Structures are given as structure tokens and as C-alpha cells.
Amino acid sequence: MPASTPGAIICHWLNDTFELVISADILAELERTLTKPYYRSRRSPAQIEAAVRLIVSEATIIVPTITISGCSSSRT
């Protein structure tokens, strides 16, 4: 089991503990995030590309049927 929380989550996903379900918008946000300097300094372009390819090939990509925007919660 990987030492990091993200590593453990990926391990569980790849071992079919749960189904990863994402939308095209979430995938686009992931790709944008992985191009930021923080990630580019920690992973090679090949590693980032491989991660995105894995998600595209193995995750269930859905089209959302409703739109949710903002949060109007009044919690303090």
C-alpha cells in the first residue's frame, strides 16, 4: 500500500474497490491542474501524460444531467 493518501486511493481504484466516475469537465480541470508548476516540478511530462491516459482509459466518464453552481449554505 502506498504511503500517501492519493497513492492509497489510486491503489484501491485500480484494485476495483470502487469505480472512478468523472465528467469531461473534471478531466479538463485535472489536466489544467497537472500543468501547474507545483506538479510539473514533481513529475515528468511523461508521468503526467501516463496518469491522464490511465484515467481516460479506466475511469467511467459520464455526462452530468444536472448543473450545480455555488453554495448557499448558511453554516458557520
Secondary structure, DSSP 8 states (H G I E B T S, - for coil): --SSHHHHHHHHHHTTSS--EEEHHHHHHHHHHHTSHHHHTTS-HHHHHHHHHHHHHHSEEE--SS---S------
